[in-house]
Amino acid sequence: MKRRVSLGKKPYSKLLPTLQRMAELGIAEYFGIGEALGIIGTLFVVLYFSRKQMQSLSVDIETKVLNDLDEKIHRMAEMLVSKPDLIKLLDKDRASQPQEVVFAFYILYMCSYAFHMRQRRVLSDNEWAGWLRWMITAFREGTIDEYWKESIEPEKWFDPAFQDFIDNEIIPKGKIVTGESK
């Protein structure tokens, strides 16, 4: 026994022309759908770029804070170089250190600042290459590496990432250039 499927009171075969007319879209409807898709696409593009801008703004704010802190350390270091007896405020065991140690700290804080600006992608590749050469040369030809190893105690004064950078990147490269081995 066959049953006829019906939608409401009309048989399906009578609804077919009505359904076909409903499925036909005119050119105006296509433009309307295209317009809606264009608006949705525009919203996604705006959302993507606004998110990138917010991330960039966050990095800019952090960089500004680091710049402000660096200026304070710079002024403090200038005071410590001119009045080494103030060192006891930071480290009472180093109160009688020569000015070279104070200046070594100053140089290392400057290198640390450059390192952190590179990590934040503030320094370009060319600027970083210049800083890297300068640091390697200072550690190779100066006595800063001796202060780093013997007097500074970097684990107390510098963050682990910078300490690893100096220990694994700067000091070994200075030794390779001079022909020394580890």
C-alpha positions in Angstrom: 0.0 0.0 0.0 1.5 3.3 -1.1 1.0 6.4 0.9 1.2 9.8 -0.5 3.3 12.2 1.4 1.5 15.5 1.7 2.4 18.8 3.2 -0.7 20.3 4.6 -3.7 19.8 2.4 -2.0 20.0 -1.0 -0.2 17.0 -2.4 3.6 17.4 -2.9 3.4 17.4 -6.6 1.3 20.6 -6.5 3.8 22.3 -4.2 6.7 21.7 -6.5 6.2 24.8 -8.7 5.8 26.9 -5.6 9.0 25.6 -4.1 10.9 26.1 -7.4 9.7 29.8 -7.5 10.9 30.3 -3.9 14.4 28.8 -4.7 14.9 31.2 -7.6 16.9 34.2 -6.7 17.0 37.3 -8.7 20.1 39.5 -9.2 19.0 41.8 -6.4 19.0 39.0 -3.9 22.5 37.9 -5.1 23.7 41.5 -4.5 22.1 41.5 -1.1 23.9 38.2 -0.1 27.2 39.6 -1.5 26.7 42.8 0.5 26.1 40.8 3.7 29.2 38.7 3.1 31.2 41.8 2.4 30.2 43.4 5.7 30.9 40.2 7.6 34.4 39.9 5.9 35.1 43.6 6.7 34.3 43.0 10.4 36.7 40.1 10.5 39.5 42.2 8.9 38.8 45.0 11.4 38.8 42.6 14.3 42.1 41.0 13.1 43.9 44.4 12.7 42.6 45.8 15.9 43.8 42.8 17.8 47.3 43.2 16.2 47.2 46.9 17.1 46.4 46.1 20.8 49.3 43.7 20.9 51.6 46.3 19.5 50.3 48.9 21.9 51.0 46.5 24.8 54.6 46.0 23.6 55.0 49.8 23.2 53.8 50.4 26.8 56.1 47.8 28.2 59.0 49.3 26.2 58.2 52.7 27.6 58.2 51.4 31.1 61.6 49.7 30.5 62.9 52.9 29.1 61.8 54.8 32.2 63.5 52.2 34.4 66.6 52.3 32.3 66.8 56.1 32.7 66.6 55.7 36.5 69.3 53.0 36.5 71.4 55.3 34.3 71.1 58.2 36.7 71.8 55.9 39.7 74.9 54.5 37.9 76.2 58.0 37.2 75.8 58.9 40.9 77.6 55.7 42.0 80.5 56.3 39.6 80.9 59.9 40.9 80.3 58.8 44.6 81.4 55.2 45.1 80.7 55.3 48.8 77.0 55.1 48.0 77.4 51.5 46.8 76.9 50.4 50.4 73.2 51.3 50.0 72.9 48.5 47.5 75.5 46.0 48.8 77.2 46.6 52.1 79.9 43.9 51.3 80.9 45.9 48.2 81.2 49.3 49.9 85.0 49.4 49.3 85.0 48.3 45.6 87.0 50.3 43.1 85.3 52.5 40.6 86.1 49.9 37.9 83.5 47.5 39.5 80.9 50.2 39.5 81.6 51.0 35.9 81.5 47.3 35.0 78.0 47.1 36.5 77.1 50.2 34.4 78.4 48.6 31.2 76.6 45.3 32.0 73.3 47.1 32.7 73.6 48.8 29.4 74.3 45.5 27.6 71.3 44.0 29.5 69.1 46.8 28.3 70.2 46.3 24.7 69.6 42.5 25.1 66.0 43.1 26.4 65.2 45.6 23.6 66.3 42.9 21.1 64.0 40.4 22.8 61.1 42.8 22.4 62.0 43.4 18.8 62.6 47.1 19.3 66.2 46.9 17.8 66.5 46.1 14.1 68.9 43.3 12.9 71.5 45.9 11.9 71.4 47.7 15.3 71.5 44.4 17.2 74.5 43.3 15.1 76.4 46.4 16.1 75.5 45.9 19.8 76.5 42.2 19.6 79.9 43.1 18.0 80.4 45.8 20.7 79.7 43.3 23.5 81.9 40.5 22.1 84.7 43.0 21.6 84.3 44.4 25.2 84.4 41.0 26.7 87.3 39.9 24.5 89.6 42.9 24.7 88.6 44.5 28.0 88.5 43.2 31.5 84.7 43.1 31.8 84.7 39.3 31.4 87.0 39.0 34.5 84.6 41.2 36.5 81.6 39.1 35.2 83.3 35.9 36.3 84.9 37.0 39.6 83.3 40.1 41.1 79.8 40.8 39.7 77.9 37.7 40.9 75.4 38.0 38.0 72.9 35.6 39.6 72.2 38.4 42.2 72.0 41.4 39.8 70.8 40.2 36.4 68.0 38.1 35.1 68.6 34.5 34.1 68.0 35.1 30.3 70.7 37.8 30.2 73.1 35.7 32.3 72.6 32.7 29.9 73.2 35.0 27.0 76.5 36.3 28.3 77.7 32.9 29.5 76.7 31.0 26.3 76.8 33.6 23.5 79.2 36.4 24.3 82.0 34.9 26.3 82.5 31.8 24.1 82.5 34.0 20.9 85.2 36.2 22.4 87.3 33.1 23.1 86.8 31.7 19.6 88.0 34.9 17.9 91.1 35.1 20.0 91.9 31.4 19.4 91.3 30.2 23.0 89.4 27.0 23.7 86.9 26.4 26.5 
